[in-house]
Amino acid sequence: MLKQNRIKQNYTQEQLSELSGVDPRTILRIEKNQTIPKVDTYAKIVTALNMTNEEIGKHIREININLKKN
């Protein structure tokens, strides 16, 4: 979901990193579901992407589904 929002806004991972202040490697790991973001990290990313509450909720549900798979 984050990746789709990033791409929809024509941001590279590096550009999102600069906008959010989050390391680009962290953004990569989050997009690949390799890590669960800390609340402050997640807040920085969704703020930079101007995500709606609905989009944020959907992404959090996706994270929970991925957690149950592992």
N, CA, C and O atoms as CSV, one atom per row, in Angstrom:
chain,resi,resn,atom,element,x,y,z
A,1,MET,N,N,0.818,-1.198,0.000
A,1,MET,CA,C,0.000,0.000,0.000
A,1,MET,C,C,0.861,1.261,0.000
A,1,MET,O,O,0.571,2.215,-0.721
A,2,LEU,N,N,1.914,1.261,0.807
A,2,LEU,CA,C,2.798,2.436,0.804
A,2,LEU,C,C,3.457,2.600,-0.558
A,2,LEU,O,O,3.564,3.709,-1.082
A,3,LYS,N,N,3.893,1.488,-1.119
A,3,LYS,CA,C,4.565,1.557,-2.416
A,3,LYS,C,C,3.626,2.103,-3.482
A,3,LYS,O,O,4.022,2.931,-4.302
A,4,GLN,N,N,2.371,1.631,-3.466
A,4,GLN,CA,C,1.408,2.108,-4.451
A,4,GLN,C,C,1.182,3.609,-4.301
A,4,GLN,O,O,1.103,4.332,-5.295
A,5,ASN,N,N,1.078,4.073,-3.062
A,5,ASN,CA,C,0.887,5.506,-2.830
A,5,ASN,C,C,2.114,6.297,-3.267
A,5,ASN,O,O,1.987,7.382,-3.835
A,6,ARG,N,N,3.286,5.762,-3.007
A,6,ARG,CA,C,4.531,6.435,-3.406
A,6,ARG,C,C,4.598,6.549,-4.926
A,6,ARG,O,O,4.904,7.613,-5.464
A,7,ILE,N,N,4.314,5.465,-5.603
A,7,ILE,CA,C,4.377,5.445,-7.065
A,7,ILE,C,C,3.295,6.347,-7.665
A,7,ILE,O,O,3.539,7.048,-8.647
A,8,LYS,N,N,2.096,6.324,-7.068
A,8,LYS,CA,C,0.993,7.162,-7.548
A,8,LYS,C,C,1.381,8.641,-7.525
A,8,LYS,O,O,0.933,9.424,-8.362
A,9,GLN,N,N,2.212,9.008,-6.566
A,9,GLN,CA,C,2.646,10.393,-6.453
A,9,GLN,C,C,3.968,10.653,-7.177
A,9,GLN,O,O,4.543,11.735,-7.064
A,10,ASN,N,N,4.442,9.652,-7.919
A,10,ASN,CA,C,5.660,9.759,-8.717
A,10,ASN,C,C,6.907,10.041,-7.877
A,10,ASN,O,O,7.803,10.767,-8.307
A,11,TYR,N,N,6.955,9.461,-6.680
A,11,TYR,CA,C,8.137,9.595,-5.834
A,11,TYR,C,C,8.996,8.347,-5.939
A,11,TYR,O,O,8.483,7.229,-5.976
A,12,THR,N,N,10.290,8.543,-5.986
A,12,THR,CA,C,11.208,7.423,-5.827
A,12,THR,C,C,11.338,7.167,-4.326
A,12,THR,O,O,10.893,7.976,-3.512
A,13,GLN,N,N,11.941,6.052,-3.969
A,13,GLN,CA,C,12.193,5.784,-2.551
A,13,GLN,C,C,13.103,6.864,-1.975
A,13,GLN,O,O,12.929,7.287,-0.832
A,14,GLU,N,N,14.058,7.300,-2.758
A,14,GLU,CA,C,14.977,8.347,-2.304
A,14,GLU,C,C,14.231,9.665,-2.063
A,14,GLU,O,O,14.483,10.347,-1.070
A,15,GLN,N,N,13.329,10.017,-2.954
A,15,GLN,CA,C,12.552,11.252,-2.772
A,15,GLN,C,C,11.663,11.166,-1.536
A,15,GLN,O,O,11.557,12.127,-0.773
A,16,LEU,N,N,11.024,10.008,-1.340
A,16,LEU,CA,C,10.196,9.820,-0.151
A,16,LEU,C,C,11.050,9.887,1.102
A,16,LEU,O,O,10.623,10.420,2.126
A,17,SER,N,N,12.242,9.352,1.020
A,17,SER,CA,C,13.176,9.421,2.142
A,17,SER,C,C,13.472,10.871,2.510
A,17,SER,O,O,13.454,11.241,3.684
A,18,GLU,N,N,13.743,11.679,1.501
A,18,GLU,CA,C,14.047,13.094,1.743
A,18,GLU,C,C,12.838,13.838,2.324
A,18,GLU,O,O,12.983,14.676,3.214
A,19,LEU,N,N,11.648,13.521,1.808
A,19,LEU,CA,C,10.427,14.186,2.284
A,19,LEU,C,C,10.069,13.782,3.715
A,19,LEU,O,O,9.602,14.602,4.505
A,20,SER,N,N,10.292,12.516,4.032
A,20,SER,CA,C,9.851,11.984,5.322
A,20,SER,C,C,10.930,11.993,6.395
A,20,SER,O,O,10.628,11.982,7.588
A,21,GLY,N,N,12.192,12.015,5.967
A,21,GLY,CA,C,13.277,11.910,6.931
A,21,GLY,C,C,13.550,10.479,7.360
A,21,GLY,O,O,14.238,10.245,8.353
A,22,VAL,N,N,13.009,9.515,6.610
A,22,VAL,CA,C,13.185,8.097,6.908
A,22,VAL,C,C,14.221,7.528,5.939
A,22,VAL,O,O,14.187,7.813,4.742
A,23,ASP,N,N,15.133,6.728,6.465
A,23,ASP,CA,C,16.197,6.133,5.658
A,23,ASP,C,C,15.594,5.349,4.483
A,23,ASP,O,O,14.619,4.621,4.670
A,24,PRO,N,N,16.161,5.488,3.275
A,24,PRO,CA,C,15.608,4.777,2.117
A,24,PRO,C,C,15.636,3.260,2.271
A,24,PRO,O,O,14.776,2.570,1.724
A,25,ARG,N,N,16.614,2.730,3.009
A,25,ARG,CA,C,16.642,1.267,3.238
A,25,ARG,C,C,15.457,0.834,4.087
A,25,ARG,O,O,14.908,-0.250,3.891
A,26,THR,N,N,15.067,1.678,5.024
A,26,THR,CA,C,13.902,1.369,5.854
A,26,THR,C,C,12.640,1.371,5.007
A,26,THR,O,O,11.786,0.496,5.154
A,27,ILE,N,N,12.522,2.351,4.122
A,27,ILE,CA,C,11.361,2.406,3.220
A,27,ILE,C,C,11.315,1.147,2.364
A,27,ILE,O,O,10.245,0.563,2.192
A,28,LEU,N,N,12.435,0.727,1.835
A,28,LEU,CA,C,12.506,-0.495,1.032
A,28,LEU,C,C,12.025,-1.706,1.834
A,28,LEU,O,O,11.214,-2.494,1.347
A,29,ARG,N,N,12.523,-1.850,3.054
A,29,ARG,CA,C,12.142,-2.998,3.893
A,29,ARG,C,C,10.655,-2.972,4.242
A,29,ARG,O,O,10.009,-4.019,4.283
A,30,ILE,N,N,10.112,-1.782,4.492
A,30,ILE,CA,C,8.683,-1.671,4.777
A,30,ILE,C,C,7.871,-2.070,3.549
A,30,ILE,O,O,6.907,-2.827,3.660
A,31,GLU,N,N,8.255,-1.565,2.386
A,31,GLU,CA,C,7.530,-1.883,1.149
A,31,GLU,C,C,7.582,-3.366,0.821
A,31,GLU,O,O,6.649,-3.898,0.220
A,32,LYS,N,N,8.653,-4.037,1.205
A,32,LYS,CA,C,8.795,-5.471,0.930
A,32,LYS,C,C,8.270,-6.336,2.076
A,32,LYS,O,O,8.449,-7.554,2.080
A,33,ASN,N,N,7.618,-5.688,3.049
A,33,ASN,CA,C,7.084,-6.387,4.220
A,33,ASN,C,C,8.156,-7.154,4.979
A,33,ASN,O,O,7.891,-8.216,5.542
A,34,GLN,N,N,9.358,-6.614,4.990
A,34,GLN,CA,C,10.457,-7.243,5.711
A,34,GLN,C,C,10.583,-6.705,7.129
A,34,GLN,O,O,11.313,-7.264,7.948
A,35,THR,N,N,9.867,-5.615,7.421
A,35,THR,CA,C,9.905,-5.034,8.758
A,35,THR,C,C,8.592,-4.321,9.025
A,35,THR,O,O,7.908,-3.869,8.106
A,36,ILE,N,N,8.261,-4.233,10.292
A,36,ILE,CA,C,7.092,-3.472,10.727
A,36,ILE,C,C,7.606,-2.114,11.169
A,36,ILE,O,O,8.475,-2.046,12.038
A,37,PRO,N,N,7.095,-1.029,10.599
A,37,PRO,CA,C,7.615,0.288,10.973
A,37,PRO,C,C,7.211,0.683,12.395
A,37,PRO,O,O,6.126,0.340,12.864
A,38,LYS,N,N,8.093,1.402,13.062
A,38,LYS,CA,C,7.749,2.000,14.343
A,38,LYS,C,C,6.684,3.058,14.081
A,38,LYS,O,O,6.565,3.562,12.964
A,39,VAL,N,N,5.923,3.387,15.097
A,39,VAL,CA,C,4.826,4.337,14.937
A,39,VAL,C,C,5.324,5.673,14.404
A,39,VAL,O,O,4.712,6.241,13.499
A,40,ASP,N,N,6.427,6.187,14.950
A,40,ASP,CA,C,6.917,7.491,14.495
A,40,ASP,C,C,7.411,7.436,13.051
A,40,ASP,O,O,7.225,8.387,12.292
A,41,THR,N,N,8.033,6.333,12.677
A,41,THR,CA,C,8.493,6.159,11.293
A,41,THR,C,C,7.304,6.110,10.345
A,41,THR,O,O,7.294,6.766,9.303
A,42,TYR,N,N,6.302,5.324,10.723
A,42,TYR,CA,C,5.095,5.186,9.909
A,42,TYR,C,C,4.408,6.544,9.748
A,42,TYR,O,O,3.963,6.899,8.656
A,43,ALA,N,N,4.328,7.288,10.839
A,43,ALA,CA,C,3.689,8.608,10.804
A,43,ALA,C,C,4.410,9.552,9.845
A,43,ALA,O,O,3.769,10.311,9.119
A,44,LYS,N,N,5.728,9.506,9.841
A,44,LYS,CA,C,6.500,10.366,8.938
A,44,LYS,C,C,6.214,10.024,7.474
A,44,LYS,O,O,6.072,10.912,6.634
A,45,ILE,N,N,6.133,8.728,7.184
A,45,ILE,CA,C,5.915,8.287,5.800
A,45,ILE,C,C,4.506,8.642,5.334
A,45,ILE,O,O,4.334,9.210,4.255
A,46,VAL,N,N,3.497,8.308,6.143
A,46,VAL,CA,C,2.122,8.579,5.701
A,46,VAL,C,C,1.844,10.077,5.615
A,46,VAL,O,O,1.041,10.514,4.791
A,47,THR,N,N,2.500,10.858,6.457
A,47,THR,CA,C,2.362,12.317,6.372
A,47,THR,C,C,2.974,12.828,5.072
A,47,THR,O,O,2.380,13.663,4.389
A,48,ALA,N,N,4.164,12.326,4.728
A,48,ALA,CA,C,4.834,12.749,3.491
A,48,ALA,C,C,4.012,12.356,2.259
A,48,ALA,O,O,4.022,13.058,1.248
A,49,LEU,N,N,3.303,11.232,2.355
A,49,LEU,CA,C,2.492,10.759,1.227
A,49,LEU,C,C,1.071,11.321,1.248
A,49,LEU,O,O,0.291,11.058,0.332
A,50,ASN,N,N,0.726,12.094,2.285
A,50,ASN,CA,C,-0.625,12.648,2.417
A,50,ASN,C,C,-1.700,11.566,2.317
A,50,ASN,O,O,-2.728,11.755,1.667
A,51,MET,N,N,-1.447,10.431,2.969
A,51,MET,CA,C,-2.402,9.332,2.924
A,51,MET,C,C,-3.634,9.664,3.752
A,51,MET,O,O,-3.547,10.326,4.786
A,52,THR,N,N,-4.788,9.188,3.276
A,52,THR,CA,C,-6.036,9.378,4.007
A,52,THR,C,C,-6.128,8.366,5.143
A,52,THR,O,O,-5.391,7.381,5.168
A,53,ASN,N,N,-7.029,8.616,6.074
A,53,ASN,CA,C,-7.244,7.666,7.168
A,53,ASN,C,C,-7.671,6.307,6.630
A,53,ASN,O,O,-7.287,5.272,7.175
A,54,GLU,N,N,-8.458,6.306,5.571
A,54,GLU,CA,C,-8.905,5.059,4.956
A,54,GLU,C,C,-7.707,4.275,4.397
A,54,GLU,O,O,-7.613,3.063,4.590
A,55,GLU,N,N,-6.808,4.959,3.716
A,55,GLU,CA,C,-5.625,4.295,3.158
A,55,GLU,C,C,-4.725,3.764,4.275
A,55,GLU,O,O,-4.178,2.666,4.173
A,56,ILE,N,N,-4.578,4.549,5.330
A,56,ILE,CA,C,-3.751,4.120,6.459
A,56,ILE,C,C,-4.357,2.875,7.100
A,56,ILE,O,O,-3.643,1.919,7.402
A,57,GLY,N,N,-5.667,2.885,7.305
A,57,GLY,CA,C,-6.337,1.727,7.898
A,57,GLY,C,C,-6.162,0.484,7.048
A,57,GLY,O,O,-5.908,-0.601,7.570
A,58,LYS,N,N,-6.296,0.638,5.748
A,58,LYS,CA,C,-6.124,-0.503,4.839
A,58,LYS,C,C,-4.699,-1.049,4.933
A,58,LYS,O,O,-4.495,-2.263,4.962
A,59,HIS,N,N,-3.730,-0.158,4.979
A,59,HIS,CA,C,-2.346,-0.607,5.061
A,59,HIS,C,C,-2.083,-1.324,6.385
A,59,HIS,O,O,-1.386,-2.338,6.404
A,60,ILE,N,N,-2.618,-0.821,7.469
A,60,ILE,CA,C,-2.426,-1.470,8.769
A,60,ILE,C,C,-3.055,-2.862,8.763
A,60,ILE,O,O,-2.490,-3.794,9.334
A,61,ARG,N,N,-4.215,-3.014,8.126
A,61,ARG,CA,C,-4.818,-4.351,8.008
A,61,ARG,C,C,-3.915,-5.280,7.211
A,61,ARG,O,O,-3.779,-6.454,7.558
A,62,GLU,N,N,-3.293,-4.774,6.147
A,62,GLU,CA,C,-2.363,-5.591,5.353
A,62,GLU,C,C,-1.168,-6.023,6.200
A,62,GLU,O,O,-0.713,-7.162,6.099
A,63,ILE,N,N,-0.667,-5.124,7.027
A,63,ILE,CA,C,0.453,-5.465,7.912
A,63,ILE,C,C,0.035,-6.591,8.854
A,63,ILE,O,O,0.788,-7.544,9.056
A,64,ASN,N,N,-1.159,-6.485,9.429
A,64,ASN,CA,C,-1.639,-7.509,10.351
A,64,ASN,C,C,-1.792,-8.860,9.672
A,64,ASN,O,O,-1.470,-9.891,10.263
A,65,ILE,N,N,-2.281,-8.865,8.433
A,65,ILE,CA,C,-2.410,-10.110,7.677
A,65,ILE,C,C,-1.034,-10.734,7.454
A,65,ILE,O,O,-0.866,-11.942,7.623
A,66,ASN,N,N,-0.051,-9.918,7.075
A,66,ASN,CA,C,1.297,-10.425,6.842
A,66,ASN,C,C,1.914,-10.960,8.128
A,66,ASN,O,O,2.662,-11.937,8.091
A,67,LEU,N,N,1.614,-10.338,9.262
A,67,LEU,CA,C,2.122,-10.830,10.544
A,67,LEU,C,C,1.575,-12.219,10.855
A,67,LEU,O,O,2.299,-13.082,11.353
A,68,LYS,N,N,0.308,-12.428,10.561
A,68,LYS,CA,C,-0.314,-13.727,10.829
A,68,LYS,C,C,0.268,-14.813,9.938
A,68,LYS,O,O,0.322,-15.975,10.340
A,69,LYS,N,N,0.707,-14.454,8.728
A,69,LYS,CA,C,1.295,-15.438,7.815
A,69,LYS,C,C,2.648,-15.918,8.331
A,69,LYS,O,O,3.028,-17.070,8.120
A,70,ASN,N,N,3.370,-15.031,9.006
A,70,ASN,CA,C,4.709,-15.382,9.490
A,70,ASN,C,C,4.567,-15.920,10.863
A,70,ASN,O,O,5.561,-16.288,11.488
